[in-house]
Each structure stands twice: as C-alpha cells, then as structure tokens.
Amino acid sequence: MKSTRINLNKSPLLLHLENEKSNYKILLFSVVCFGMLCGGTIPLFASYGTAFIELLGFTNYQTNSIVSMCDYAYHIVAPFFGYLAIKIGPKSCIKFAAISIFIGSQAVGLATVLFSIVGVSSKAIYMSGISTTAVMFENSSIKGLSLSIPISIIGLAPYLFAKIKTIFFAADHTPFRFLIFLATFNGFSSLLISALFYDGALEDTSNYIPSMKSKKEVDADNQTVSPGAKSNSSPQVIKAPRSEFEGLLKPKSADLFKSYLVNSFSRAKNRISMSLPPQVSMFFKSPFCWVLFLAILCFSGPGIMFINNCGTLTKALLNDQAPRESSTKTYTMKDFEPVKNEIVANQALFSFFGRISSGLISDIVANYFKIPLVALLLGSVSLMYSAQSKILRIESISDLKLVSSLVGLSMGSLFSLAPSYASELWGTKNFGVIYGIVSIGPSIGAHICNSLFGSVWDSGLTLTSNKVSSVADLTSSETTTKVKCDLRCTTSIVDFNLQLLSISFVCFTALLISTLMKKR
C-alpha cells in the first residue's frame, strides 16, 4: 500500500522513465536541448532590426515597438504553455510551435504585424522543454545544472545563428533570405523533435485536479443541507432571477438593482476562480511572487533594451568619427554588418556562459554551503548595473564588446537562476504556471525601456551654440539645432535604467532577508 501511494503521487513522466531504458532519459534531455536551440532566436532581432529603419523608413520607436510586441508575446503566454505542458503534455505544445514559428518567421520578412507569432511559438518550445526538465530532475542533486543546460542553449542560439548569418548571408542587402532560412530550420526542426517528446501530461490529472477543489467543496456543502431546507430554498432560487428582473423595471428599485449587481459579480468571480488553475490564485496572494515579479521586471528591462538596440548603438559608434582602437585596426560604416553580428554573437556567447556557470554554481552553494539562490541574483544585478554604467563611457568597439559581454553574462545568470529559485519555492507542480506569470515581467520591463530608447533616439540631440563676447548679447545670439542622436543620447536612458536596477537590487535583498529569516 505504501509503494502504491508513492507511485500515485509520482509524475507520469517519471513512471514512464522508470519503465524505459536509461537511454530514453538521455534522448529526451537531448531533444529538449535541441528544442531550446530552435526557440532562442528572438535576440537575433538586433542583427536585422536596423533594416526596418533603412529599408522601410521606420522610426526607432516603431522598430522598438515591433520587438516589444514579440517580447510581450514571448513572455505573456508563458503561464499558458506552462499549464498546458503540465496538464496536456509538451508534445502538443511543440507541434503548435513548429507550425507557428515557420509562419511567423516568414511573416517578419513580409509583414511585421505577425512578429508576435515568433514570440508565442518560441515560448511554447521553452516552457515545454523547461517543464519537462524540471519534472525529470525533480529530486536530483544536480537540479540546478540540469535546468541550466537547456536554458544556456537557448542563450547560445543567437550566437550560432549570428555566425551563420555572417558566413552565408553577409552579401545580402536585406534580411529576407536569412529570415526564410530561420523559418525553415526552426519550423521543420521543431516538428521533428515533437515526435520524440513525451506523449502525455507531465502531471497525473486523474489523481490531482486542484482546479476542481472549490467545486467539490461547494457540492459537499450542498449535500449537507437538509431535505426540508432544500425544498424551502429551491423555489426562491428558481424565481429569484425573474423577480430581480421584474423589480428592476419598478420605481424605487435601487437597492434591488444594487443587490442584483453584487450577486452577479459574485457569481462571475466564483466561476472565473473555479476555472483558473489554483496556481494563479497562489500567485496573487503570495508577496514573494509579487516581489520576485518586480525584481525581474526591473532587472531584465535594461538588459533586453541593450540586446534589441545594440545594432543602433554600433551604428552610432561607427558614425562618430571612426573610433580609435588600442590596436591599429579602425572601423568604418563598411564594417557595420559584420561588427553588428559580432556584437550580437558576443552577447549570446556570454549569455551561454552565464547560464551554464550559474547553474553549476547554484548546485554547489545550495548543496555544500546552504546559501540561498537569491543571493546569487544580487550578483547578477550588480553585473548589469556595471554594464549599464559603462554605456556612458563607450569610445570604441572594444568597449561595446565589453558591455555586451557583461549584459550577456548577467542576463544569462538571471534566466538560469530565476527558474531554479521558483522551482525551489513553489515545487515542480506549480512551477510551470507560477514562473510563467513571473516571466511576464521581462516583457513589461523590455517594453518600457525599448519605448524610452526609441523615443529618445527619434527626438534627436539638441545642440546649443553661441558666438558672443558679452553677457548682454547672450539671448540674441544663442541658437539651437537638432541633430541625429549619437552616444550622448544614452545619458538619460542609462540614468533611468540604473534607477530600475536599484529597485531590483532592493527587491532581491528583501527576498534574501525573508529566506534567511524563515530558515532560522
């Protein structure tokens, strides 16, 4: 009886892995990692996003709005696909992603309106893979490392595809052929790996259906009512709607109308709460969720802004009187495409290092030193703060590469540590939905910072000049001119980003203090 009870509480995936050969677990984990490679191409926008400005005449704000649409679509569907992966299974999500990522990536080259499809399909791949991994290594001592490997591969994807773009598509004047290649590769690869994913729900819904708990409690309460009470109350229940509607037509029915609205709202609220997953209610009631949500929002916004706009910064740097390098090499606008791709690839490579190293470090500090994972997130915030501060002092391509390295390292560590922290706090059964809701924060932060960058860059730089020799003639000879933005425009942007990062640091500190107090 004891072993049977344990099996009932186990995930169907774990029971399936126990019955299969050990090679199947390795195969499934490899499939998850390859799927992450297909779902990690969104940061490549910086390598072709400038084409929207140069070829289509878009403003920087409009271009940033396009990528913000993708960020919103990518992050806002996370709880949805996290829930589907647990309840229905990851295979169906991957099949949907294979079709939509093929359509969406082609649509980027033809009509930017459907760019959000790429975000939705990429998140479907991500949540299916990460939920599968979280269940497979639920009780493993290398849980942090096992989660960080597929997460790091999704960060490595922009590096690989940026190198492919540089080698095979360098002569193209438009990103059309490259986007067709992305659509074909990601679409068919995702469809192929969907055949190898676990076919079934990751959670045993026959034994554990929390969303029906409130309904069962209501039914149990109704069964305890005596037959006499039921007979007395049933006519009122049947006639109540008609009497309410009739009363609304009569004068002096304000109280009845108010009561009807309150009852209608209460019934609608109960129906919505019964239909939603229980993790949603858990999120809204937990202060830990809200603090983590705000911390990730303020952290990721500045980082995603740099990732999406590093192409614009590269162009501004090359336009700024040929920056001097420590070596004899100088760059001109002819080097724009390869340099831009190199910056994107550099950021992605260090994001990969950040994800894989933070996963390994998190296992060490958690198992041997008993240090909370949130303490490592404070280090990630500090790295991002340093990177944003250095934007103001960029004078060469080497400086820009250094900033991209720090941004990649900090963002990689964030997206590796945050899922592990969420899984540690709320467990694997609640992980998909709760972390999915938390990961909506980056889309909001990215939209705020992208919009600010686009607005500032489009407004241009105001230069004031005067040629006076006396104070009396100051007002008459002073002139202002508008010029295109250069790196001096980043001052107000960086100041705002540093304020957001300060808020993130405070939130992570509060989570660390709360975690330490609970352990005492």
MARDREN-6107 format. One line per 5 residues: number of its first residue (from 0); for each residue x, y, z of C-alpha. Coordinates in steps of 0.05 Angstrom, whole numbers, always signed. Example, Ala and Ser with C-alpha at 12.3 -4.5 7.8 and 13.67 -1.06 7.14 Angstrom:
2
0 = +246,-90,+156 | +273,-21,+143
This chain:
520
0 = +0,+0,+0 | +56,+48,+15 | +92,+39,-51 | +26,+45,-89 | +12,+112,-56
5 = +81,+138,-75 | +70,+117,-147 | +4,+154,-150 | +39,+217,-128 | +94,+210,-180
10 = +92,+245,-246 | +71,+201,-305 | +136,+221,-339 | +177,+195,-281 | +138,+130,-280
15 = +149,+124,-355 | +224,+136,-347 | +228,+81,-294 | +197,+31,-342 | +240,+52,-401
20 = +314,+42,-412 | +362,+95,-384 | +379,+115,-456 | +310,+145,-464 | +323,+196,-410
25 = +387,+218,-446 | +350,+221,-512 | +293,+262,-482 | +342,+310,-450 | +379,+318,-516
30 = +314,+332,-552 | +297,+386,-500 | +365,+419,-511 | +357,+418,-587 | +288,+448,-580
35 = +317,+505,-539 | +364,+520,-597 | +303,+529,-642 | +267,+573,-592 | +323,+620,-576
40 = +328,+663,-639 | +290,+724,-615 | +353,+763,-593 | +376,+759,-666 | +329,+818,-679
45 = +388,+865,-666 | +425,+835,-726 | +369,+852,-775 | +326,+903,-738 | +362,+963,-769
50 = +335,+941,-837 | +266,+965,-815 | +295,+1035,-808 | +339,+1034,-870 | +293,+998,-919
55 = +223,+1011,-894 | +234,+1081,-864 | +210,+1061,-794 | +229,+1105,-735 | +268,+1077,-677
60 = +205,+1079,-634 | +166,+1039,-686 | +223,+988,-692 | +226,+981,-617 | +151,+973,-615
65 = +157,+914,-663 | +207,+878,-620 | +167,+896,-558 | +107,+861,-589 | +150,+799,-596
70 = +174,+806,-524 | +103,+813,-499 | +80,+752,-539 | +140,+712,-516 | +132,+725,-442
75 = +57,+735,-433 | +40,+665,-458 | +89,+632,-410 | +37,+612,-357 | -10,+587,-411
80 = +42,+540,-442 | +69,+521,-374 | -1,+499,-354 | -12,+462,-420 | +55,+426,-415
85 = +36,+400,-346 | -37,+383,-359 | -37,+362,-433 | +36,+348,-447 | +95,+382,-482
90 = +87,+345,-548 | +24,+383,-568 | +57,+450,-550 | +118,+433,-593 | +74,+414,-653
95 = +38,+481,-647 | +105,+517,-642 | +133,+482,-703 | +76,+508,-747 | +71,+578,-718
100 = +146,+592,-716 | +151,+573,-790 | +93,+620,-808 | +116,+675,-760 | +188,+678,-783
105 = +168,+685,-855 | +117,+739,-836 | +173,+781,-806 | +204,+787,-875 | +137,+803,-908
110 = +94,+838,-856 | +118,+857,-787 | +48,+855,-757 | +54,+780,-745 | +121,+784,-710
115 = +87,+765,-644 | +75,+694,-672 | +150,+682,-666 | +148,+701,-593 | +88,+656,-578
120 = +119,+595,-612 | +188,+607,-581 | +157,+608,-511 | +117,+544,-527 | +183,+509,-540
125 = +216,+540,-479 | +162,+523,-429 | +153,+452,-456 | +227,+438,-450 | +238,+471,-383
130 = +176,+438,-352 | +198,+370,-377 | +268,+380,-348 | +241,+405,-281 | +199,+342,-274
135 = +255,+294,-297 | +305,+322,-247 | +256,+339,-191 | +294,+303,-136 | +364,+304,-167
140 = +424,+335,-132 | +443,+367,-199 | +376,+400,-209 | +406,+469,-219 | +456,+445,-271
145 = +404,+403,-308 | +359,+464,-314 | +416,+510,-334 | +439,+466,-393 | +376,+475,-436
150 = +368,+546,-412 | +440,+561,-432 | +429,+530,-501 | +371,+577,-514 | +420,+633,-498
155 = +472,+603,-545 | +424,+602,-604 | +434,+675,-624 | +510,+664,-624 | +505,+605,-672
160 = +454,+638,-719 | +492,+704,-719 | +554,+666,-742 | +513,+632,-796 | +486,+700,-818
165 = +557,+727,-822 | +584,+668,-862 | +527,+653,-910 | +485,+717,-914 | +538,+771,-909
170 = +528,+795,-981 | +453,+804,-974 | +426,+875,-972 | +361,+854,-938 | +348,+802,-883
175 = +295,+767,-925 | +334,+704,-944 | +361,+697,-873 | +291,+700,-844 | +267,+648,-893
180 = +324,+604,-870 | +305,+615,-797 | +233,+598,-812 | +250,+534,-849 | +302,+509,-799
185 = +263,+524,-736 | +196,+501,-764 | +219,+433,-790 | +267,+421,-732 | +212,+434,-681
190 = +164,+388,-719 | +217,+334,-719 | +232,+337,-644 | +158,+339,-627 | +156,+265,-648
195 = +208,+249,-595 | +177,+287,-537 | +140,+251,-482 | +69,+239,-506 | +25,+254,-446
200 = +13,+301,-388 | +71,+314,-340 | +22,+312,-282 | -28,+257,-265 | -93,+296,-273
205 = -136,+236,-253 | -109,+238,-181 | -95,+312,-173 | -142,+364,-201 | -136,+425,-155
210 = -177,+469,-201 | -239,+428,-183 | -226,+432,-108 | -271,+492,-97 | -327,+459,-137
215 = -323,+395,-96 | -325,+435,-32 | -388,+471,-56 | -420,+405,-75 | -403,+376,-7
220 = -434,+436,+27 | -497,+428,-13 | -503,+355,+6 | -501,+372,+80 | -564,+415,+74
225 = -627,+380,+100 | -682,+360,+50 | -730,+407,+84 | -684,+465,+76 | -672,+447,+3
230 = -747,+445,-11 | -756,+513,+22 | -698,+546,-14 | -707,+516,-83 | -769,+557,-103
235 = -732,+620,-84 | -672,+600,-127 | -716,+587,-187 | -758,+651,-180 | -701,+697,-159
240 = -677,+716,-229 | -748,+732,-253 | -765,+773,-191 | -699,+811,-197 | -712,+830,-269
245 = -784,+849,-254 | -761,+892,-196 | -712,+929,-239 | -770,+956,-280 | -806,+983,-220
250 = -792,+1051,-187 | -752,+1056,-123 | -713,+993,-141 | -643,+1020,-128 | -630,+972,-71
255 = -654,+912,-111 | -612,+934,-171 | -551,+941,-127 | -563,+873,-97 | -571,+843,-166
260 = -504,+872,-190 | -468,+848,-128 | -495,+777,-135 | -479,+776,-210 | -408,+799,-197
265 = -400,+748,-142 | -425,+691,-187 | -379,+713,-243 | -320,+717,-196 | -333,+647,-169
270 = -338,+618,-239 | -273,+651,-260 | -236,+628,-197 | -262,+557,-207 | -239,+555,-280
275 = -169,+583,-267 | -111,+539,-245 | -101,+543,-170 | -30,+569,-181 | -59,+635,-207
280 = -94,+647,-141 | -30,+627,-104 | +9,+678,-144 | -37,+737,-129 | -38,+720,-54
285 = +37,+710,-46 | +80,+771,-32 | +141,+730,-53 | +112,+725,-123 | +100,+799,-129
290 = +169,+819,-103 | +202,+769,-150 | +159,+795,-207 | +180,+867,-195 | +253,+848,-186
295 = +256,+810,-252 | +217,+866,-288 | +267,+919,-266 | +327,+874,-279 | +311,+849,-348
300 = +284,+914,-379 | +352,+948,-385 | +385,+884,-409 | +335,+868,-463 | +337,+941,-485
305 = +412,+935,-498 | +403,+868,-534 | +350,+896,-580 | +386,+961,-595 | +459,+942,-596
310 = +456,+947,-672 | +435,+1020,-666 | +490,+1034,-616 | +541,+1001,-662 | +518,+1046,-720
315 = +522,+1108,-676 | +592,+1089,-654 | +617,+1078,-725 | +587,+1144,-747 | +623,+1180,-690
320 = +687,+1199,-727 | +717,+1129,-733 | +731,+1107,-661 | +802,+1092,-643 | +822,+1023,-622
325 = +880,+1003,-579 | +906,+964,-639 | +919,+994,-707 | +852,+969,-734 | +799,+1021,-749
330 = +726,+1010,-766 | +682,+1046,-817 | +609,+1040,-838 | +630,+986,-888 | +644,+942,-827
335 = +575,+955,-797 | +542,+888,-814 | +599,+842,-791 | +612,+885,-729 | +538,+885,-711
340 = +533,+810,-719 | +596,+802,-677 | +566,+843,-620 | +502,+801,-622 | +543,+737,-623
345 = +588,+761,-566 | +528,+777,-522 | +496,+709,-536 | +561,+672,-522 | +570,+704,-454
350 = +496,+692,-440 | +510,+618,-452 | +569,+621,-403 | +527,+658,-352 | +471,+607,-355
355 = +514,+545,-351 | +562,+572,-298 | +506,+599,-253 | +471,+532,-256 | +534,+496,-234
360 = +550,+548,-180 | +478,+545,-154 | +484,+470,-142 | +550,+479,-105 | +527,+536,-60
365 = +459,+503,-46 | +486,+433,-31 | +551,+449,+5 | +545,+519,+33 | +469,+524,+42
370 = +469,+594,+11 | +401,+615,-18 | +397,+621,-93 | +371,+692,-88 | +439,+714,-61
375 = +469,+697,-129 | +416,+740,-163 | +444,+800,-125 | +509,+788,-160 | +473,+786,-227
380 = +441,+854,-213 | +510,+882,-196 | +537,+858,-263 | +480,+891,-301 | +490,+955,-261
385 = +563,+956,-281 | +545,+943,-354 | +495,+999,-358 | +543,+1048,-325 | +596,+1031,-377
390 = +549,+1050,-435 | +563,+1123,-418 | +637,+1112,-428 | +637,+1074,-494 | +690,+1102,-540
395 = +709,+1041,-583 | +684,+975,-609 | +724,+941,-554 | +684,+980,-502 | +619,+959,-536
400 = +641,+886,-535 | +656,+892,-461 | +587,+919,-447 | +554,+864,-489 | +595,+812,-450
405 = +571,+838,-383 | +499,+844,-406 | +501,+772,-433 | +533,+745,-370 | +482,+779,-324
410 = +421,+763,-366 | +444,+691,-374 | +452,+683,-299 | +384,+714,-287 | +347,+667,-333
415 = +384,+607,-304 | +376,+624,-230 | +305,+651,-231 | +273,+585,-255 | +313,+545,-203
420 = +292,+594,-149 | +218,+590,-170 | +221,+514,-171 | +253,+514,-102 | +199,+559,-73
425 = +136,+530,-104 | +154,+460,-128 | +153,+429,-197 | +77,+420,-199 | +67,+495,-191
430 = +130,+515,-229 | +101,+520,-300 | +44,+568,-283 | +76,+610,-229 | +143,+620,-263
435 = +104,+632,-327 | +68,+690,-293 | +133,+716,-263 | +167,+715,-331 | +115,+764,-358
440 = +156,+816,-321 | +212,+818,-373 | +163,+836,-428 | +137,+895,-388 | +206,+918,-370
445 = +230,+910,-442 | +172,+950,-469 | +184,+1007,-420 | +259,+1011,-435 | +251,+998,-510
450 = +199,+1054,-515 | +244,+1101,-477 | +303,+1085,-522 | +262,+1094,-586 | +232,+1160,-563
455 = +298,+1189,-541 | +334,+1167,-605 | +279,+1194,-650 | +277,+1261,-615 | +349,+1273,-634
460 = +403,+1313,-599 | +394,+1387,-585 | +457,+1427,-591 | +462,+1498,-566 | +515,+1545,-594
465 = +530,+1619,-588 | +586,+1665,-610 | +582,+1722,-561 | +635,+1761,-525 | +590,+1795,-474
470 = +534,+1773,-428 | +487,+1826,-455 | +484,+1793,-524 | +474,+1723,-497 | +400,+1714,-513
475 = +402,+1745,-582 | +459,+1703,-609 | +443,+1635,-578 | +420,+1583,-628 | +395,+1512,-620
480 = +399,+1458,-673 | +372,+1387,-677 | +420,+1332,-700 | +416,+1257,-703 | +429,+1220,-638
485 = +497,+1194,-620 | +522,+1161,-557 | +510,+1225,-518 | +435,+1209,-522 | +445,+1149,-477
490 = +454,+1193,-414 | +380,+1199,-397 | +367,+1126,-417 | +423,+1099,-373 | +401,+1142,-314
495 = +331,+1112,-318 | +359,+1041,-325 | +403,+1050,-264 | +342,+1070,-223 | +305,+1007,-245
500 = +365,+964,-226 | +367,+996,-158 | +295,+976,-147 | +312,+905,-170 | +370,+902,-121
505 = +325,+923,-63 | +273,+870,-82 | +324,+814,-85 | +353,+837,-19 | +284,+834,+13
510 = +275,+763,-14 | +343,+743,+14 | +327,+771,+83 | +259,+736,+83 | +291,+670,+62
515 = +344,+674,+117 | +292,+691,+170 | +250,+631,+150 | +309,+584,+157 | +321,+605,+229
